[in-house]
Amino acid sequence: MTRTALRPLSGELEVWQSNSLVEASHTMTLNERRLIYAAAALHDPRRPVPASGSVKFHADEFGDVFGLELTSKGRYHDLAEAAERLFNRRIESIHNSNGRVVRHMRWVWLAEYNAGEATVTLGFSPPVLPYLTMLSKEFTRFKLKHIGNIGSQYGLRLYEICAQWRVAGRFALTLQELRDRFALADKYSSVKDLQRWVLTPSLREVNTHTDFRVTMTTERRGRKIIGFKFEIKRDTQIPLDLPMPEEEEEEERLAGGG
């Protein structure tokens, strides 16, 4: 196996991924999702994957990006455990064009935590790589620093979905689409519980800790809630590396409405 070089990780790096990956259903813990974002940010989204097919980063830099105090053995153990659990995680992609087709893909083929070096090495599986590299259209992008202070897996997931629609400025999802995106399965089956334990806390985190300001309203059929609508604005008080107007127009065209 080709030796994987250690790469610097910082909040200025961007996560790029295909909109199809954002729209898929995947269950992960908070640190597992952070690991995925960190590894994705170390891939160049416009070039083929390196020959090694994997990326390696230091645990302390991971802690800096996500505001974690990695000074105790317990914290390092948490990161090692997250890397191990990530190896068994999968993506569920649902297609409805010719009948409902459910496709399962494993996130990574390699997940390694080196206690002596305090490093993490992740290798995305071959079926996943096309959703992270050689991207020229219909993609979602955001900087690691904009999600570094989010403290829940649902908050990270909501930010990711909002990032997909940041150009359009709004989106709507049915209850089933929300349940699929958040990989809720049988949890929070009532709309009241969905709002209380998933949507409202996630919305609060995104509005408090990121560059988005998001409002949510219900979508009804008669008196019955059938989904939720979201409107997104960028917080102009947070210094952002915004592209020039002509670059923004090109980005909107390439993103395909996401």
The 8 nearest C-alpha neighbors of each residue, nearest first, counted from 0:
[[1, 2, 51, 3, 50, 52, 53, 109],
 [2, 0, 51, 3, 50, 52, 4, 53],
 [3, 1, 0, 4, 51, 53, 5, 50],
 [2, 4, 1, 51, 55, 54, 53, 5],
 [5, 3, 6, 55, 2, 54, 56, 53],
 [4, 6, 55, 56, 3, 7, 54, 57],
 [5, 7, 56, 55, 4, 8, 54, 41],
 [8, 6, 56, 9, 5, 60, 57, 41],
 [7, 9, 60, 6, 56, 61, 10, 12],
 [10, 8, 11, 12, 64, 7, 60, 143],
 [9, 11, 144, 143, 64, 12, 142, 8],
 [12, 10, 9, 142, 144, 143, 13, 8],
 [11, 13, 10, 142, 40, 9, 143, 14],
 [14, 12, 142, 40, 141, 143, 15, 140],
 [13, 15, 40, 140, 141, 39, 142, 36],
 [16, 14, 140, 139, 44, 131, 13, 138],
 [17, 15, 131, 139, 138, 130, 18, 20],
 [16, 18, 138, 130, 19, 20, 139, 137],
 [17, 19, 138, 21, 20, 137, 139, 22],
 [20, 18, 22, 17, 21, 23, 130, 138],
 [19, 21, 23, 18, 17, 22, 130, 16],
 [22, 20, 18, 19, 23, 160, 17, 159],
 [21, 23, 19, 20, 18, 180, 24, 160],
 [24, 22, 92, 20, 21, 91, 19, 180],
 [23, 25, 180, 91, 182, 179, 90, 92],
 [26, 24, 90, 182, 91, 27, 89, 23],
 [25, 27, 182, 24, 28, 88, 181, 89],
 [28, 26, 31, 32, 25, 29, 88, 152],
 [27, 29, 31, 30, 152, 32, 26, 81],
 [28, 30, 152, 32, 31, 151, 33, 27],
 [31, 29, 33, 32, 28, 81, 34, 78],
 [32, 30, 34, 28, 81, 33, 29, 27],
 [31, 33, 35, 29, 34, 30, 27, 28],
 [34, 32, 30, 36, 31, 35, 37, 29],
 [35, 33, 31, 37, 32, 36, 30, 38],
 [34, 36, 32, 38, 33, 37, 39, 31],
 [35, 37, 39, 33, 34, 38, 40, 14],
 [38, 36, 34, 40, 35, 39, 33, 41],
 [37, 39, 35, 41, 40, 36, 34, 54],
 [40, 38, 36, 41, 42, 37, 14, 35],
 [41, 39, 14, 13, 37, 38, 42, 12],
 [40, 42, 38, 39, 43, 37, 54, 8],
 [43, 41, 39, 40, 44, 38, 48, 132],
 [42, 44, 45, 46, 41, 132, 48, 40],
 [45, 43, 132, 133, 46, 134, 42, 131],
 [46, 44, 133, 134, 43, 132, 47, 135],
 [45, 47, 133, 43, 44, 132, 48, 134],
 [48, 46, 132, 133, 49, 45, 43, 44],
 [47, 49, 52, 46, 50, 132, 42, 128],
 [50, 48, 52, 51, 47, 53, 42, 46],
 [49, 51, 52, 48, 1, 53, 47, 3],
 [52, 50, 1, 53, 49, 3, 2, 0],
 [53, 51, 49, 50, 122, 48, 123, 54],
 [52, 54, 122, 51, 121, 3, 123, 120],
 [55, 53, 121, 120, 38, 3, 122, 41],
 [54, 56, 120, 5, 119, 6, 3, 4],
 [57, 55, 6, 5, 119, 118, 7, 8],
 [58, 56, 118, 59, 60, 117, 119, 61],
 [57, 59, 61, 118, 60, 117, 62, 56],
 [58, 60, 62, 61, 57, 63, 69, 117],
 [61, 59, 63, 62, 58, 57, 8, 64],
 [60, 62, 58, 64, 59, 63, 65, 57],
 [63, 61, 67, 59, 60, 65, 64, 66],
 [62, 64, 60, 66, 61, 65, 59, 67],
 [65, 63, 61, 10, 62, 147, 66, 9],
 [64, 66, 147, 62, 63, 67, 148, 61],
 [65, 67, 63, 62, 64, 148, 147, 68],
 [68, 66, 62, 65, 69, 63, 64, 61],
 [67, 69, 70, 62, 66, 74, 71, 63],
 [70, 68, 74, 71, 67, 62, 75, 59],
 [71, 69, 68, 72, 74, 75, 73, 59],
 [70, 72, 73, 74, 69, 75, 68, 76],
 [73, 71, 75, 74, 76, 70, 69, 77],
 [72, 74, 76, 71, 75, 77, 69, 70],
 [75, 73, 77, 69, 76, 72, 71, 78],
 [74, 76, 78, 72, 77, 73, 69, 79],
 [75, 77, 73, 79, 74, 78, 80, 72],
 [78, 76, 74, 80, 75, 79, 81, 73],
 [77, 79, 81, 75, 80, 76, 82, 74],
 [80, 78, 76, 82, 112, 81, 77, 75],
 [79, 81, 83, 77, 78, 82, 76, 84],
 [82, 80, 78, 84, 31, 83, 79, 85],
 [83, 81, 85, 79, 80, 110, 84, 78],
 [82, 84, 80, 81, 85, 86, 110, 79],
 [85, 83, 81, 86, 82, 87, 80, 88],
 [86, 84, 88, 82, 87, 83, 31, 81],
 [85, 87, 84, 83, 88, 110, 107, 82],
 [86, 88, 85, 84, 89, 105, 83, 106],
 [89, 87, 85, 86, 105, 106, 84, 90],
 [88, 90, 105, 104, 106, 103, 25, 91],
 [91, 89, 25, 104, 103, 24, 105, 92],
 [90, 92, 103, 24, 102, 23, 25, 93],
 [91, 93, 23, 102, 101, 90, 24, 103],
 [92, 94, 101, 100, 102, 91, 95, 99],
 [95, 93, 100, 99, 96, 101, 92, 98],
 [94, 96, 99, 98, 97, 100, 93, 101],
 [97, 95, 98, 94, 99, 100, 93, 101],
 [98, 96, 95, 99, 94, 100, 93, 101],
 [97, 99, 95, 96, 100, 94, 101, 93],
 [98, 100, 95, 94, 101, 97, 93, 96],
 [99, 101, 94, 93, 98, 95, 102, 97],
 [102, 100, 93, 92, 94, 91, 99, 103],
 [101, 103, 92, 91, 93, 100, 104, 90],
 [104, 102, 91, 90, 89, 92, 101, 105],
 [103, 105, 90, 89, 106, 102, 91, 126],
 [104, 106, 89, 107, 88, 90, 124, 103],
 [107, 105, 89, 124, 123, 88, 104, 127],
 [108, 106, 123, 124, 122, 109, 105, 86],
 [107, 109, 124, 122, 123, 86, 110, 106],
 [108, 110, 122, 121, 107, 111, 86, 123],
 [111, 109, 121, 82, 86, 120, 83, 122],
 [110, 112, 120, 119, 82, 113, 109, 121],
 [111, 113, 119, 79, 118, 114, 120, 82],
 [114, 112, 118, 117, 116, 115, 119, 111],
 [113, 115, 117, 116, 112, 118, 75, 79],
 [114, 116, 113, 117, 118, 112, 119, 75],
 [115, 117, 118, 113, 114, 57, 112, 58],
 [118, 116, 114, 113, 58, 115, 57, 119],
 [119, 117, 57, 113, 58, 116, 56, 112],
 [118, 120, 112, 56, 55, 111, 57, 113],
 [121, 119, 55, 111, 54, 110, 112, 56],
 [122, 120, 110, 109, 53, 54, 111, 123],
 [121, 123, 53, 109, 107, 108, 52, 54],
 [122, 124, 107, 106, 108, 128, 127, 121],
 [123, 125, 107, 108, 127, 126, 106, 122],
 [124, 126, 128, 127, 123, 129, 108, 107],
 [127, 125, 124, 128, 129, 104, 105, 130],
 [128, 126, 125, 124, 130, 129, 123, 106],
 [127, 129, 131, 130, 125, 126, 132, 123],
 [130, 128, 131, 132, 127, 126, 133, 125],
 [129, 131, 17, 128, 127, 16, 132, 20],
 [132, 130, 16, 128, 129, 44, 15, 17],
 [133, 131, 44, 134, 129, 45, 47, 46],
 [132, 134, 45, 46, 44, 47, 135, 129],
 [133, 135, 132, 45, 44, 136, 138, 131],
 [136, 134, 253, 133, 45, 137, 138, 254],
 [137, 135, 253, 254, 138, 134, 255, 252],
 [138, 136, 254, 255, 18, 253, 17, 257],
 [137, 139, 17, 18, 254, 16, 136, 140],
 [140, 138, 163, 16, 15, 18, 17, 162],
 [139, 141, 15, 14, 13, 16, 138, 162],
 [142, 140, 13, 14, 143, 162, 15, 139],
 [143, 141, 13, 144, 145, 12, 11, 14],
 [142, 144, 10, 145, 146, 12, 13, 147],
 [145, 143, 10, 147, 142, 146, 11, 64],
 [146, 144, 209, 143, 142, 147, 210, 141],
 [145, 147, 144, 149, 143, 148, 209, 155],
 [146, 148, 65, 144, 64, 149, 145, 143],
 [149, 147, 146, 208, 65, 150, 66, 145],
 [150, 148, 146, 147, 151, 204, 154, 208],
 [149, 151, 148, 154, 152, 29, 204, 155],
 [152, 150, 154, 153, 29, 149, 155, 201],
 [151, 153, 29, 155, 154, 28, 156, 150],
 [154, 152, 156, 155, 151, 201, 157, 197],
 [153, 155, 201, 151, 157, 156, 152, 204],
 [156, 154, 152, 158, 153, 157, 159, 149],
 [155, 157, 153, 159, 154, 158, 152, 160],
 [158, 156, 160, 154, 159, 155, 153, 161],
 [159, 157, 161, 155, 156, 160, 162, 154],
 [158, 160, 162, 156, 157, 161, 155, 163],
 [161, 159, 157, 163, 162, 158, 156, 21],
 [160, 162, 158, 164, 163, 159, 165, 157],
 [163, 161, 165, 159, 160, 164, 158, 139],
 [162, 164, 257, 139, 160, 161, 165, 159],
 [163, 165, 257, 161, 167, 162, 166, 168],
 [164, 166, 168, 162, 167, 163, 161, 231],
 [167, 165, 168, 164, 251, 257, 256, 163],
 [166, 168, 164, 165, 169, 256, 257, 170],
 [169, 167, 231, 165, 166, 230, 164, 232],
 [170, 168, 230, 229, 167, 231, 164, 171],
 [169, 171, 229, 228, 164, 230, 172, 168],
 [170, 172, 228, 227, 229, 173, 169, 226],
 [173, 171, 226, 176, 227, 177, 174, 228],
 [174, 172, 226, 176, 175, 225, 177, 227],
 [173, 175, 226, 177, 176, 225, 178, 172],
 [174, 176, 178, 177, 173, 179, 172, 226],
 [177, 175, 179, 173, 178, 174, 172, 180],
 [178, 176, 180, 174, 175, 179, 172, 181],
 [177, 179, 175, 183, 181, 176, 180, 182],
 [180, 178, 182, 176, 177, 181, 24, 175],
 [181, 179, 24, 177, 182, 178, 176, 22],
 [180, 182, 178, 183, 179, 177, 24, 153],
 [183, 181, 179, 24, 180, 26, 184, 178],
 [182, 184, 178, 186, 181, 185, 179, 187],
 [183, 185, 186, 182, 178, 179, 187, 181],
 [186, 184, 183, 188, 187, 178, 182, 189],
 [185, 187, 183, 188, 184, 193, 189, 192],
 [188, 186, 192, 193, 189, 185, 183, 190],
 [187, 189, 186, 185, 190, 193, 192, 191],
 [190, 188, 192, 191, 187, 193, 194, 186],
 [191, 189, 193, 192, 194, 188, 187, 224],
 [190, 192, 194, 189, 193, 195, 187, 188],
 [193, 191, 195, 187, 189, 194, 190, 196],
 [194, 192, 190, 187, 197, 191, 195, 196],
 [193, 195, 198, 191, 192, 199, 197, 196],
 [194, 196, 192, 193, 199, 197, 191, 198],
 [195, 197, 193, 192, 194, 200, 198, 199],
 [198, 196, 193, 194, 200, 199, 195, 201],
 [197, 199, 194, 201, 200, 202, 193, 196],
 [198, 200, 202, 201, 194, 195, 197, 203],
 [201, 199, 203, 202, 198, 197, 204, 196],
 [202, 200, 154, 204, 198, 203, 199, 153],
 [201, 203, 199, 205, 200, 204, 198, 206],
 [204, 202, 200, 206, 201, 205, 207, 199],
 [205, 203, 207, 201, 202, 206, 208, 154],
 [204, 206, 202, 209, 207, 208, 203, 201],
 [205, 207, 212, 203, 204, 208, 211, 202],
 [208, 206, 204, 205, 203, 209, 212, 202],
 [207, 209, 205, 204, 148, 206, 149, 210],
 [210, 208, 145, 205, 211, 206, 146, 207],
 [209, 211, 234, 233, 145, 237, 212, 208],
 [212, 210, 233, 209, 232, 234, 206, 213],
 [213, 211, 206, 232, 231, 233, 234, 210],
 [212, 214, 231, 230, 211, 206, 232, 229],
 [215, 213, 230, 229, 231, 216, 212, 202],
 [216, 214, 229, 228, 227, 230, 213, 217],
 [217, 215, 228, 227, 229, 218, 214, 230],
 [218, 216, 227, 226, 228, 219, 224, 215],
 [217, 219, 226, 227, 224, 225, 228, 216],
 [220, 218, 224, 225, 223, 221, 222, 217],
 [219, 221, 223, 222, 224, 225, 218, 226],
 [220, 222, 223, 219, 224, 225, 218, 217],
 [223, 221, 220, 219, 224, 225, 218, 217],
 [222, 224, 220, 219, 221, 225, 218, 226],
 [225, 223, 219, 218, 226, 217, 220, 222],
 [224, 226, 219, 218, 173, 174, 223, 220],
 [227, 225, 173, 174, 218, 172, 224, 217],
 [226, 228, 217, 218, 216, 172, 171, 173],
 [229, 227, 171, 216, 215, 170, 217, 218],
 [228, 230, 215, 170, 169, 214, 171, 213],
 [231, 229, 169, 214, 213, 168, 215, 170],
 [232, 230, 213, 168, 169, 212, 165, 211],
 [233, 231, 212, 211, 213, 234, 168, 230],
 [232, 234, 211, 210, 235, 212, 231, 165],
 [235, 233, 210, 236, 211, 237, 212, 232],
 [234, 236, 237, 233, 238, 239, 210, 232],
 [237, 235, 234, 238, 210, 239, 233, 211],
 [236, 238, 235, 234, 239, 210, 233, 209],
 [239, 237, 236, 240, 235, 234, 241, 210],
 [240, 238, 241, 237, 235, 210, 236, 234],
 [239, 241, 242, 238, 243, 11, 237, 142],
 [240, 242, 239, 243, 247, 238, 244, 246],
 [243, 241, 246, 247, 244, 240, 245, 250],
 [242, 244, 246, 245, 247, 241, 248, 240],
 [245, 243, 247, 246, 248, 242, 249, 241],
 [244, 246, 248, 247, 243, 249, 242, 250],
 [247, 245, 249, 243, 248, 244, 242, 250],
 [246, 248, 244, 250, 245, 249, 242, 251],
 [247, 249, 245, 251, 246, 250, 244, 252],
 [250, 248, 246, 252, 251, 247, 253, 245],
 [249, 251, 247, 253, 252, 248, 254, 246],
 [252, 250, 248, 254, 249, 253, 247, 166],
 [251, 253, 249, 250, 254, 255, 248, 256],
 [254, 252, 136, 250, 255, 251, 137, 249],
 [255, 253, 137, 136, 251, 257, 138, 256],
 [256, 254, 137, 253, 257, 252, 136, 251],
 [255, 257, 254, 167, 251, 166, 164, 137],
 [256, 163, 164, 254, 255, 137, 166, 139]]
